[in-house]
Amino acid sequence: MKFSLKPHTMAGVAALVLGAAFLGWAWRERLARVEFVSSVAREGSSARADSPTGYEGVKRWLIVPEHNNPTYQWIEETQGMVAAGGWRVRSVSYENAPDGREVHSASLYRWWLVLVAAVDRAAHAMPAGLSIERAALFADPALQLLFLVSAAGFVAWRFGALTSAAVSVGIVGLFPLCAAFVPGVANDFGLTQVVDFWSVLLVLSGIGPGRSAGRWFAAAGAAGGVGLWLDAPNEIPMALGIALGGILAAAVSGRTEAPPPPWRAWGFAGAVVSLAGYLVEYFPHDMGTELKSNYPLYGLAWLGLGELVHRLVILIQARRRPRWCKESGAIAAALLAVASLPAATRAAGNQALLAIDLLATKLTNLPDGTAAASLADWLRRDGPAPASLAALLPLLFAAAACWAIATLRTPPPERARLAAALGPVLVLAPVGFERLRALNTADAAVLCLLACLVSALRGPGPRALAWATGAIAAASAALGLFVAAPRHEAFGNEFKFTHAEVEGLYERALSQWLADHSDSPGAVAYVPPYRTPSFCFYGGLRGLGTPNWENRNGLSVSFRIAVSTRPDETLALLTQRSVSYIVLLSWDHDLDDYVKLAMTKPTDSFIYALHETDGGVFPWLRPLPYSFPSLPGFEGESALVLQVTDEADAATVRSRLVEYLIEMHQVDQAAFSSQALKRYPANLGALVALAQVEKARGDDEEFSKVFRSLLSNLASGTDRYLPWDRRVSLAVVLALGGREDLSEAQIRRCLSDIDASRIRFLTTGSLYHLEVLAGHYGLGIADPSLRNLALKLLPDELRSRL
């Protein structure tokens, strides 16, 4: 028997195989980049089976592309869920410290991460927490491959092989949707786009004769219910677009005796699945009201929308005069059900439906990807460019669909299907113009419209339309592949980091450094809100404000601290929230910008005082010297790190500030700041700091003068109440002055009183000098655990010198 494939079948198979091959190549390139960046400066990472993260010290090491904050949270939540032995997450403790915050994100994506991690663990034995972090590398690519294969197969079955080829090319080449699945970026956004695609395509599958309409409309409604479960506010425009498509399809079909499409089944299925998702997430203990996430009112509104479309279609298609009294009552009831959701939102004073998250401005998660407040801002800033053309060109399929609908030779069922597919595009495109992120969802609707166009053009129709559609498809795919394709970059010395990658590396290093210097796990750090998730992720720290809409309280407190004008109020807020560290980063100005907007006199704010004085005016703050490793193009980046301590006297506060400036190589500023220490001639700690300044300046004469005063002061026994860290500094200055006998005595006292908390309290420079002097005098830390801790806290460069 001779076996042969039809040309259309061959085209469908070829498109699927070539599309999967392209995706595999793109994933490999991007995965290699993420793994290379994540491997930088991670010599201290070690796996630990009993850690919820899979790493020692509850740390994490994955450098998430484009600083995607949701990825940090999805990984943390999933690891916490698995460690606790649960199957859903309703609260976390690492934000809005110490109280924590509620979690309202759907569990579906966490379950997907667990499934991918289980497959990975089957191939590579590793701790569960580590496998979940690794799952972030593969979760979305695997989802995109599943999307491609399932969509191509279904479309080939329901619409034909040629249509399947077009859809396969669209999934791989329509931009920005094709770039919504990036290795290392793990969040439910890609899953939401897949569900949106199916919620439209299944409706289209039920339009036309012999199509088992009830089954397909119910399946489409169920997909929409899953969309509500995943991201209810995002699903609203899609639902309205599908409803508009149903009305347009009825208008195109005209008056008929045929029964209307089963929109009631669509509404009922969506409502049932939405309610089921709500019960799965919240029953029986957390049945609260939160309209930013899935809630029974969404199901009621969906049910009403299905009834409303059903009634309007009857009015449009009915050949006989309708019973206006009966129809108007039913329409009014449906409108009330639909309106219940915005009415409840308004009554509760909750603008959840109108809220725009920070990621709405980001078109994709590609390295150095496009970000703009709106399409107009993007075009005004960058002008016509390959990325903007690739994002807008697929919308021309809407014009082609209108052309096909207006053509009398297009079969009526195909015209109805085209009109139904046009509705979501007409609704979602304007949303995407205002929020670039929504252009991904618009592409999901465009894919369905493309399937209907190709299916319609197989029959009799204007050839010019077929050629135009083909040209739009070819240009869209070519531009999309060009923009979304990974750029070839050399690894090693010639590798160029993006700003987001460097920020991730710096934030990982600093947060882990803070975690190592904290007396207990989970120290609370006050960090700019957009950076707080990464500090919680990498260092196992806890934070206050974050961009999460569930963390309104933490964000409010963060801003209250920033604009505080009274030191006692600021300290009370920090103490109430158990804050141990304050971190201000040179590349994040969100708190500064907020202060400028919120205050008529920003110079009175707490944030301004920190920038101006390095925290030196607050007796309960201690600056910690920390410098980032230098990377080409990022030499100017820095961080102000402050520790919240017990209140100290003015001389001690100023002494620590001076030593901080010296260790940060800001000798001139240290000399200026040390002038205030001359008001404390009898304070031993002040004399130690003054001596350090003169030695750093290279002024031997002034150093000798200060050193004589220091010896005289020390002879009178004033070191009795000297803080432990200042005693270490005293020993260093005594050694610099040639009095090793006195220096050794101070080192012995330091070693006799040493403990883990005091080791962590020392600056890196002081700890190194302690180790050097102890070794020089033949001494050392007796306790092996304390000795190992001291060595661990030293950078590799200083440790190697010992």
C-alpha atoms as one frame of an Amber mdcrd trajectory, in Angstrom:
protein
   0.000   0.000   0.000   1.372   3.392  -0.943   1.427   5.968   1.833   1.263
   9.690   1.040   0.523  12.935   2.805  -1.603  15.714   1.424   0.184  19.066
   0.938  -1.848  20.737   3.685  -1.062  17.936   6.105   2.595  18.158   5.248
   2.482  21.931   5.822   0.873  21.435   9.230   3.422  18.844  10.327   6.323
  20.907   8.992   5.123  24.053  10.787   4.780  22.150  14.049   8.208  20.501
  13.804  10.025  23.644  12.661   8.257  25.713  15.301   9.244  23.277  18.053
  12.817  23.253  16.735  13.008  27.050  16.806  11.623  27.154  20.333  14.117
  24.511  21.445  17.008  26.555  20.052  15.726  29.777  21.638  15.189  28.085
  25.006  18.684  26.587  24.939  20.288  29.970  24.264  18.277  31.766  26.925
  18.734  28.960  29.428  22.494  29.089  28.917  22.438  32.823  29.611  20.415
  32.478  32.814  22.640  29.665  34.088  25.812  31.583  33.225  24.674  34.746
  35.003  23.437  32.741  38.008  26.806  30.980  38.286  28.710  34.236  38.782
  30.155  34.584  42.307  28.265  31.655  43.797  31.207  29.743  45.243  29.551
  29.728  48.662  26.430  27.836  47.592  25.951  24.382  49.058  22.919  22.117
  48.941  21.145  21.072  52.110  18.284  18.584  52.101  16.524  19.886  55.236
  16.419  23.489  53.993  13.122  24.647  52.439  15.127  26.262  49.634  17.482
  23.305  49.138  20.471  25.505  50.005  22.268  26.150  53.260  21.194  29.294
  55.075  17.763  29.431  53.371  19.414  31.204  50.430  18.605  31.106  46.731
  20.872  31.671  43.752  18.822  31.930  40.553  19.278  35.328  38.870  15.771
  35.904  37.549  15.714  37.603  34.120  14.564  41.213  34.113  14.166  41.258
  37.911  10.740  39.650  37.518   9.310  40.070  41.024   6.435  37.574  40.622
   8.981  34.838  39.884  10.633  35.362  43.275   7.272  35.014  44.968   6.057
  31.993  43.005   9.240  30.093  43.869   9.138  31.114  47.545   5.458  30.283
  47.903   5.843  26.909  46.197   8.887  25.981  48.288   7.061  27.002  51.447
   3.980  25.010  50.413   6.021  21.852  49.776   8.070  22.282  52.963   4.859
  22.610  54.989   3.351  19.542  53.335   0.346  21.516  52.065  -1.287  21.963
  48.665  -2.221  25.642  48.804  -0.820  28.859  50.279  -2.945  31.466  52.021
  -0.311  33.605  53.742   3.432  34.332  53.805   5.570  35.843  56.549   8.426
  37.384  54.559   6.471  40.492  53.507   4.785  43.084  55.717   7.006  41.875
  58.573   6.444  40.786  61.228   2.736  40.197  60.538   3.014  38.798  57.014
   0.408  39.159  54.301  -2.381  37.148  52.717  -1.891  35.251  49.455  -4.688
  35.313  46.872  -2.871  34.038  43.788  -4.325  30.843  42.331  -2.684  27.539
  43.185  -2.719  26.235  39.607   0.699  27.594  38.702   2.243  26.409  41.969
   0.969  22.917  41.149   2.539  23.210  37.713   5.882  24.144  39.287   5.637
  21.150  41.627   4.939  18.853  38.660   7.903  20.172  36.665  10.106  19.922
  39.769   9.005  16.299  40.298  10.034  15.434  36.737  13.375  17.148  37.304
  13.947  15.308  40.571  13.236  12.006  38.859  16.145  12.745  36.527  18.470
  14.421  39.047  18.480  13.572  42.744  18.340  16.836  44.680  16.487  18.480
  47.587  12.866  19.373  46.899  13.394  23.098  47.415  16.301  23.205  45.000
  14.312  21.310  42.363  11.542  23.925  42.593  14.059  26.709  41.986  15.367
  24.746  39.002  11.803  24.188  37.804  11.590  27.925  37.169  14.054  27.390
  34.311  11.788  24.933  32.509   8.214  25.587  33.650   7.221  28.197  31.080
   9.124  26.665  28.118   7.395  23.352  28.855   4.089  25.193  28.997   4.767
  26.846  25.628   5.623  23.497  24.040   2.440  21.976  25.444   0.529  24.983
  24.097   2.045  24.558  20.638   1.408  20.827  20.351  -2.126  20.877  21.798
  -3.250  23.890  19.768  -1.780  22.541  16.530  -3.422  19.166  17.033  -6.813
  20.566  17.998  -6.911  23.105  15.178  -5.913  20.424  12.657  -8.846  18.323
  13.896 -11.458  21.076  13.953 -10.296  23.518  11.268  -7.903  21.635   9.002
  -4.184  21.051   8.587  -3.485  24.321   6.765  -5.097  26.285   9.582  -3.047
  24.272  12.058   0.128  25.315  10.219  -0.875  28.975  10.482  -1.605  28.673
  14.206   1.725  26.897  14.829   3.579  29.693  13.073   1.580  32.229  15.088
   2.409  30.644  18.443   6.095  30.705  17.590   6.196  34.042  15.749   3.444
  36.408  16.913   5.129  39.060  19.065   4.882  39.694  22.006   2.989  36.459
  22.776   5.853  34.302  21.509   8.138  35.963  24.106   5.805  35.386  27.055
   7.491  32.080  27.949  11.077  32.727  29.075  13.382  30.267  30.904  13.928
  31.498  34.441  10.782  33.651  34.490   8.195  31.593  36.343   4.796  33.182
  36.807   1.214  32.484  35.827   1.133  35.092  33.037   1.948  32.586  30.281
  -0.578  30.101  31.673  -3.193  32.861  31.624  -2.500  33.535  27.925  -2.928
  29.846  27.116  -6.255  29.724  28.946  -7.408  32.911  27.189  -6.605  31.351
  23.815  -8.687  28.282  24.578 -11.587  30.315  25.954 -11.944  31.930  22.507
 -11.038  28.997  20.264 -13.532  26.633  21.912 -16.359  29.130  21.293 -15.355
  29.334  17.636 -15.333  25.538  17.456 -18.992  25.520  18.414 -20.138  27.979
  15.742 -21.471  26.436  12.537 -23.648  23.471  11.563 -22.918  20.065  13.011
 -20.490  21.413  15.551 -21.975  20.045  18.852 -22.359  23.630  19.948 -23.454
  22.976  23.533 -20.393  20.915  24.332 -17.961  23.424  22.867 -19.602  26.479
  24.426 -19.588  24.777  27.822 -15.902  23.916  27.383 -15.177  27.520  26.406
 -17.043  28.774  29.473 -15.065  26.359  31.649 -11.827  27.722  30.181 -13.047
  31.219  30.979 -13.821  30.097  34.527 -10.238  28.886  34.857  -9.165  32.315
  33.560 -11.188  33.928  36.369  -9.532  31.568  38.833  -6.078  32.539  37.573
  -6.491  36.284  37.095 -10.020  37.612  37.361  -9.346  41.268  36.412  -7.397
  40.134  33.339 -10.222  37.836  32.251 -12.895  40.542  32.294 -11.846  42.194
  28.979 -11.630  38.748  27.364 -15.139  37.850  28.558 -16.497  41.151  27.261
 -14.721  40.563  23.947 -16.218  37.083  23.600 -19.667  38.510  24.380 -19.172
  41.244  21.775 -18.100  38.581  19.292 -21.293  36.656  19.942 -23.412  39.741
  19.263 -21.441  40.550  16.089 -21.850  36.966  14.888 -25.613  37.217  15.372
 -25.714  40.526  13.502 -23.723  39.064  10.599 -25.892  35.942  10.460 -29.098
  37.993  10.296 -32.618  36.758  11.044 -32.989  33.012  11.116 -35.216  30.228
  12.430 -32.166  28.337  13.720 -31.812  28.134  17.498 -29.388  30.650  19.001
 -25.917  29.493  20.073 -25.872  28.045  23.602 -24.568  31.119  25.380 -26.377
  30.039  28.517 -24.192  26.916  28.630 -21.153  29.166  28.237 -22.248  31.378
  31.131 -23.259  28.477  33.372 -20.000  26.562  32.846 -17.898  29.664  33.485
 -19.800  30.424  36.687 -19.525  26.848  37.978 -15.783  26.562  37.317 -15.152
  29.998  38.813 -17.058  29.016  41.965 -15.246  25.679  42.130 -11.908  27.477
  41.893 -12.931  29.799  44.707 -13.888  26.883  46.951 -10.660  25.021  46.165
  -8.640  28.071  47.208 -10.565  29.304  50.232 -12.959  26.692  51.638 -13.574
  26.345  54.537 -11.460  28.755  56.617 -10.625  31.717  54.364 -13.937  32.664
  52.799 -13.246  36.397  52.756 -14.061  39.086  50.216 -11.242  40.109  47.910
 -12.356  41.347  44.512  -8.847  41.566  43.080  -8.892  37.756  42.972 -11.529
  35.215  42.025 -14.772  35.610  43.981 -18.336  34.246  43.526 -19.483  37.644
  42.198 -17.308  37.041  39.135 -19.182  33.810  38.493 -22.513  35.578  38.932
 -21.461  38.293  36.492 -20.287  35.654  33.995 -23.622  33.853  34.319 -25.455
  37.119  33.723 -23.265  37.920  30.729 -24.116  34.558  29.142 -27.831  35.218
  29.658 -27.499  38.755  28.311 -25.783  37.612  25.105 -28.380  34.844  24.718
 -31.250  37.356  24.934 -29.621  39.889  22.625 -28.914  37.208  20.026 -32.596
  36.184  20.130 -33.645  39.800  19.573 -31.227  40.211  16.678 -32.032  36.940
  14.908 -35.728  36.495  15.656 -37.978  36.476  12.570 -41.110  37.072  14.628
 -41.838  40.083  16.779 -40.326  39.400  20.233 -42.300  39.599  23.438 -40.746
  42.827  24.634 -42.128  42.618  28.150 -40.663  39.164  28.747 -37.383  39.912
  26.970 -36.851  43.263  28.679 -37.336  41.661  32.106 -34.839  38.928  31.328
 -32.359  41.444  29.939 -32.735  43.629  33.018 -32.084  40.640  35.312 -29.005
  39.720  33.289 -27.758  43.299  33.425 -28.221  43.320  37.190 -26.136  40.163
  37.503 -23.394  41.671  35.337 -23.529  44.973  37.219 -23.309  43.293  40.631
 -19.535  43.056  40.330 -18.687  46.719  39.588 -21.394  47.775  42.058 -19.825
  45.693  44.828 -16.413  47.048  43.931 -17.629  50.612  44.139 -19.556  50.023
  47.359 -16.485  48.504  49.014 -14.304  51.383  47.879 -12.110  48.777  46.222
 -10.699  49.792  42.849  -9.301  46.330  42.214 -10.832  46.066  38.770  -9.079
  49.242  37.686  -5.772  48.558  39.389  -2.677  48.410  37.185   0.246  46.352
  38.417   3.823  47.507  37.862   4.439  44.803  35.263   1.664  46.220  33.049
   4.264  48.550  31.542   6.554  45.685  30.461   5.826  44.189  27.058   7.930
  41.048  27.583  10.467  39.536  29.971  13.253  39.453  27.395  16.623  40.956
  28.392  16.415  44.746  28.171  12.827  44.349  26.974  10.435  47.155  26.139
   8.795  49.036  29.010   6.528  52.057  28.605   3.461  53.552  30.257   1.407
  53.112  27.061   1.723  52.461  23.356   1.712  56.194  22.674   4.601  56.724
  25.098   6.494  53.847  23.535   6.104  55.180  19.998   6.860  58.718  21.117
  10.074  57.557  22.783  11.388  54.980  20.302   9.491  55.773  17.117   8.766
  53.036  14.552  11.073  50.121  15.302  11.088  46.361  14.644   9.627  45.628
  18.088   6.730  48.087  17.752   6.006  46.976  14.183   6.080  43.330  15.261
   3.634  44.085  18.103   1.180  46.057  15.950   1.286  44.227  12.631  -0.807
  41.212  13.792  -3.682  43.590  14.552  -4.086  44.040  10.781  -5.749  40.636
  10.784  -8.776  42.474  12.188  -8.976  44.547   8.972  -8.654  41.377   6.900
 -11.475  39.815   8.926 -13.715  42.814   8.281 -12.937  42.508   4.582 -13.857
  38.815   4.628 -17.091  39.466   6.544 -18.110  42.131   4.054 -17.474  39.785
   1.125 -20.725  38.104   0.086 -18.894  35.022  -1.242 -17.680  34.123   2.254
 -19.945  31.277   3.530 -22.381  32.427   6.286 -20.979  30.076   8.980 -17.451
  31.329   8.276 -18.650  34.946   8.412 -20.294  34.308  11.778 -17.151  32.647
  13.089 -15.007  35.545  11.870 -17.297  38.043  13.559 -17.181  36.061  16.799
 -13.377  35.976  16.662 -13.213  39.688  15.887 -14.956  40.695  19.114 -12.116
  39.840  21.558  -9.555  41.550  19.319 -11.632  44.756  19.175 -11.843  44.847
  22.989  -8.313  43.748  23.865  -6.376  45.864  21.361  -7.352  49.188  23.008
  -6.549  47.698  26.411  -3.118  46.792  25.081  -2.608  50.322  23.823  -3.022
  51.553  27.403  -1.216  48.656  29.113   1.479  47.119  26.928   1.328  43.823
  28.803  -2.214  43.261  27.511  -0.926  43.081  23.933   0.051  39.493  24.792
  -3.590  38.675  25.504  -4.618  40.496  22.342  -2.239  38.202  20.428  -3.960
  35.165  21.938  -7.228  36.472  20.471  -5.502  37.310  17.171  -4.329  33.689
  16.919  -7.942  32.543  17.039  -8.908  35.166  14.469  -6.073  33.951  12.227
  -7.406  30.395  12.461 -10.846  31.574  11.334  -9.376  33.642   8.489  -7.329
  30.778   7.072 -10.283  28.430   7.423 -12.574  30.890   5.622 -10.122  31.580
   2.811  -9.944  27.912   1.844 -13.304  28.373   0.158 -14.378  30.754  -2.596
 -13.376  34.291  -1.885 -11.382  37.209  -3.243  -7.821  36.162  -4.016  -6.612
  39.616  -3.055  -7.817  38.968   0.499  -5.978  35.656   0.624  -2.771  37.285
  -0.583  -3.161  40.147   1.899  -3.733  37.735   4.769  -0.713  35.697   3.740
   1.434  38.816   3.511   0.375  39.987   6.979   1.047  36.523   8.415   4.478
  36.257   6.782   5.530  39.762   7.816   4.233  39.303  11.373   6.025  35.971
  11.812   9.283  37.214  10.273   9.370  40.359  12.406   8.294  38.472  15.529
  10.988  35.833  15.103  13.584  38.533  14.468  12.657  40.514  17.587  12.159
  37.530  19.909  15.150  35.473  18.764  18.036  35.308  21.271  20.966  37.479
  20.308  24.332  35.729  20.020  26.568  36.801  22.888  29.992  35.488  23.833
  30.347  33.961  27.266  33.329  34.777  29.449  35.305  38.011  29.355  33.310
  39.449  26.435  29.923  38.764  27.982  27.798  41.878  28.409  25.490  41.956
  31.392  22.192  43.786  31.222  21.314  46.292  33.933  18.709  43.920  35.368
  21.257  41.094  35.576  23.804  43.259  37.392  21.140  44.487  39.772  20.194
  40.873  40.465  23.816  39.897  41.144  24.361  42.869  43.432  21.110  42.353
  45.320  21.853  38.644  45.739  25.321  39.364  47.142  24.149  42.100  49.503
  21.075  40.270  50.815  23.125  37.144  51.519  25.789  39.261  53.213  23.108
  40.736  55.466  21.741  37.271  56.208  25.210  36.053  57.201  25.662  39.030
  59.543  22.276  38.610  61.224  22.012  36.953  64.611  18.942  34.959  63.582
  17.384  33.846  60.274  14.769  36.062  58.682  16.073  39.466  59.734  13.814
  42.335  58.647  15.282  44.734  56.086  13.765  48.058  55.056  14.469  48.197
  51.301  12.791  50.137  48.452   9.550  48.261  47.643  10.502  47.091  44.151
  13.729  45.556  45.544  12.273  43.968  48.662  11.146  40.732  46.912  14.676
  39.991  45.682  16.181  40.565  49.153  13.613  38.194  50.651  14.293  35.667
  47.890  18.096  35.587  47.886  18.886  36.105  51.551  15.869  34.596  53.270
  15.222  38.032  54.769  11.867  39.575  55.569  10.725  42.943  54.281   7.994
  45.544  54.574   6.621  47.065  51.395   6.499  45.209  48.065   4.685  45.809
  44.746   2.189  43.074  45.656  -1.387  44.306  45.779  -1.931  41.937  48.742
   0.705  43.877  50.688  -1.044  47.226  50.988  -0.212  47.487  54.696   3.498
  46.863  54.216   3.680  49.368  51.380   1.867  51.971  53.458   4.295  51.527
  56.356   7.277  51.783  53.993   6.072  55.135  52.741   5.254  56.344  56.274
   8.834  55.631  57.319  10.199  57.383  54.240   8.283  60.630  54.876   8.665
  60.621  58.655  10.035  63.913  59.990  10.420  62.999  63.668  13.238  60.648
  64.751  11.185  59.258  67.637   8.305  58.409  65.290  10.701  56.815  62.796
  12.332  54.682  65.491   8.914  53.629  66.799   7.848  52.478  63.318  11.115
  50.597  62.765  10.935  48.977  66.202   7.289  48.028  65.746   8.221  46.260
  62.518  11.369  44.627  64.006  13.576  46.227  61.350  17.259  45.285  61.675
  18.665  46.828  58.483  17.967  49.753  56.181  19.258  49.499  52.610  19.207
  52.265  50.000  20.455  51.360  46.520  21.936  53.804  44.029  19.851  52.346
  41.171  16.483  52.619  42.913  14.960  56.042  43.589  11.362  55.022  44.273
  11.357  56.169  47.902  13.042  59.456  46.976  10.499  60.053  44.203   7.630
  59.303  46.552   8.955  61.736  49.155   9.200  64.469  46.520   5.598  63.880
  45.492   4.179  63.510  48.996   5.944  66.351  50.818   6.162  70.078  50.227
   9.571  70.055  51.923  11.298  66.728  51.117  14.477  67.805  52.931  12.691
  67.193  56.249  12.120  63.506  55.478  13.887  60.521  56.998  15.077  59.340
  53.578  16.682  62.688  52.816  18.466  62.678  56.174  19.907  59.237  55.442
  21.298  60.349  52.088  22.797  63.510  53.536  24.407  62.073  56.666  24.796
  58.305  56.005  22.591  57.872  59.055  25.112  59.629  61.303  22.547  61.930
  62.933  20.537  59.054  64.389  21.977  57.513  67.577  20.235  54.199  66.851
  21.689  53.707  63.368  25.115  52.351  62.472  26.432  52.484  58.881  27.950
  49.240  57.621  30.703  49.424  54.999  29.818  47.376  51.939  31.174  47.672
  48.400  30.001  45.876  45.290  32.494  44.085  43.053  33.305  46.205  40.031
  31.709  45.222  36.717  32.432  47.041  33.427  29.863  49.765  32.901  28.530
  49.584  36.475  31.427  51.016  38.468  29.348  53.796  40.031  26.758  51.644
  41.780  26.699  51.644  45.579  24.532  50.848  48.571  23.975  52.607  51.875
  23.573  49.869  54.499  22.505  50.824  58.013  21.980  48.631  61.046  19.328
  49.482  63.618  21.050  49.181  67.004  20.580  50.159  70.620  20.904  53.881
  71.117  24.542  54.930  71.618  26.133  58.133  72.891  27.038  60.844  70.398
  30.797  60.137  70.508  30.316  56.438  69.744  27.877  57.177  66.905  30.280
  59.670  65.323  33.278  57.350  65.847  31.563  54.509  64.046  30.587  56.851
  61.219  34.191  57.988  60.805  35.467  54.418  60.699  32.754  53.569  58.173
  33.901  56.385  55.901  37.524  55.280  56.176  36.664  51.698  55.312  34.656
  52.987  52.333  37.797  54.890  51.216  36.107  58.259  51.715  38.994  59.751
  53.675  38.155  63.404  53.028  34.594  62.917  54.263  35.961  61.028  57.272
  38.310  63.902  58.086  35.449  66.380  57.859  33.175  64.252  60.014  35.935
  63.693  62.586  36.004  67.397  63.436  32.989  66.835  65.650  34.956  64.252
  67.663  37.317  66.937  68.917  34.525  67.978  71.254  35.163  64.733  73.202
  38.887  64.903  74.154  38.379  62.558  77.097  36.467  59.898  75.121  38.719
  56.962  74.268  36.552  55.829  71.342  36.667  59.301  69.820  40.465  59.374
  70.103  40.647  55.976  68.386  38.611  57.278  65.435  40.706  60.483  65.236
  43.888  58.421  65.167  42.494  56.264  62.363  41.679  59.355  60.308  45.180
  60.777  60.647  46.759  57.446  59.758  44.496  57.171  56.699  45.481  60.696
  55.665  49.182  59.857  56.094  49.718  62.665  58.616  52.220  61.031  61.002
  52.651  64.153  63.087  48.958  64.519  63.860  48.682  60.778  64.410  51.460
  60.903  67.024  49.768  63.798  68.771  46.422  61.996  68.952  48.168  58.739
  69.895  49.830  60.323  72.922  46.463  61.576  74.127  45.044  58.112  73.582
  47.794  56.475  75.677  47.294  58.968  78.454  43.561  58.328  78.399  44.067
  54.558  78.344  46.432  54.707  81.335  43.654  56.111  83.458  41.517  53.015
  82.815  38.854  54.643  80.638  38.633  51.532  78.435  36.665  49.733  81.128
  33.286  50.486  79.526  34.437  50.602  75.910  32.024  48.808  73.518  33.461
  45.531  72.238  33.727  46.613  68.591  35.488  49.823  69.668  37.961  47.744
  71.690  38.924  45.919  68.496  39.520  49.307  66.859  41.591  50.367  69.870
  43.791  47.279  69.490  44.337  48.117  65.809  45.341  51.720  66.586  47.703
  50.587  69.355  49.396  48.236  66.894  49.669  51.040  64.336  51.309  53.207
  66.995  53.909  50.575  67.828  52.529  49.604  71.251  52.082  45.915  70.536
  52.154  45.079  74.222  49.037  47.117  74.815  47.503  45.917  71.550  47.983
  42.272  72.517  46.337  42.892  75.882  43.299  44.366  74.148  43.146  41.469
  71.664  43.214  38.990  74.561  40.300  40.798  76.195  38.414  40.785  72.892
  38.963  37.054  72.400  37.905  36.269  75.943  34.589  38.044  75.473  33.949
  36.976  71.870  30.674  35.395  70.786  28.729  34.962  67.523  26.732  38.163
  67.937  29.870  40.258  68.454  31.606  38.670  65.473  28.664  39.565  63.264
  28.579  43.087  64.685  32.099  43.842  63.449  32.653  45.462  60.081  34.554
  43.425  57.509  37.692  45.517  58.031  37.586  45.225  61.815  37.022  41.471
  61.664  39.964  41.061  59.308  42.241  43.153  61.536  41.140  41.126  64.559
  42.147  37.911  62.793  45.464  39.394  61.624  46.434  40.694  65.061  45.332
  37.503  66.805  47.508  35.479  64.439  50.397  37.904  64.848  50.326  37.465
  68.616  49.966  33.685  68.397  46.373  33.847  69.568  43.115  32.772  67.978
  39.440  32.111  68.513  39.277  29.013  70.701  35.747  27.876  69.787  35.882
  26.093  66.384  32.329  27.178  65.459  33.121  30.825  66.178  36.390  30.533
  64.277  34.562  29.096  61.261  31.943  31.842  61.487  34.610  34.550  61.476
  36.276  33.035  58.412  32.951  32.635  56.650  32.128  36.325  57.085  35.360
  37.408  55.410  35.444  37.830  51.614  37.504  35.266  49.711  40.210  37.832
  48.986  40.778  38.686  52.660  40.396  35.081  53.779  43.124  34.013  51.374
  45.513  36.534  52.936  45.140  34.851  56.302
